């Protein structure tokens, strides 16, 4: 693509991508389980993982958080 040329590909903010994922997955899960209502908590927490310790803590949270909710 020439320098300065406009791209024809759409761009999306992270919030748009997260919103679309939450919406699509909620519809699919609720349809699959024959239920209605929210699946996700409102908003999301964005954090830059800066080292291995933070990465491991985030992984542990993701793996074990569903156990505390259910």
C-alpha positions in Angstrom: 0.0 0.0 0.0 1.5 3.4 -0.9 2.5 5.6 1.9 -0.3 7.8 3.1 -3.0 5.7 1.4 -6.1 5.0 3.4 -6.7 1.4 4.4 -9.9 -0.2 3.3 -9.8 -2.6 6.3 -12.0 -1.6 9.2 -10.3 -0.9 12.5 -11.9 -1.7 15.9 -11.1 -0.5 19.4 -10.5 -3.2 22.0 -13.7 -2.3 23.7 -15.6 -3.0 20.5 -14.0 -6.4 20.2 -14.7 -7.3 23.8 -18.3 -6.1 23.5 -18.9 -8.2 20.4 -17.3 -11.3 22.0 -19.5 -10.9 25.1 -22.6 -10.4 23.1 -22.0 -13.4 20.8 -20.9 -15.8 23.5 -23.8 -14.8 25.8 -26.3 -15.5 23.0 -24.7 -18.9 22.2 -24.4 -20.0 25.8 -27.9 -18.9 26.8 -29.4 -20.7 23.7 -27.4 -23.8 24.5 -28.5 -23.9 28.1 -32.1 -22.8 27.4 -31.8 -19.8 29.6 -31.8 -16.0 29.4 -30.0 -13.2 31.2 -26.5 -11.9 31.6 -23.4 -14.2 31.5 -20.6 -11.6 31.9 -20.0 -9.0 34.6 -20.2 -5.4 33.3 -17.1 -3.8 31.9 -13.7 -5.5 32.1 -10.4 -4.8 33.8 -7.5 -4.0 31.5 -4.0 -4.5 32.9 -0.6 -4.8 31.3 1.2 -7.9 32.6 4.7 -6.8 33.3 6.5 -9.9 34.6 6.3 -13.6 35.0 4.8 -13.3 38.6 1.9 -11.2 37.2 1.4 -13.6 34.3 1.2 -16.6 36.7 -1.2 -14.7 39.0 -3.4 -13.9 36.0 -3.4 -17.4 34.8 -4.3 -18.7 38.2 -7.2 -16.3 38.4 -8.5 -17.3 35.0 -8.3 -21.0 35.7 -9.8 -20.9 39.2 -12.3 -18.0 39.1 -15.1 -20.1 37.6 -14.8 -22.4 40.6 -15.7 -19.6 43.0 -18.6 -18.4 40.9 -20.4 -21.7 40.4 
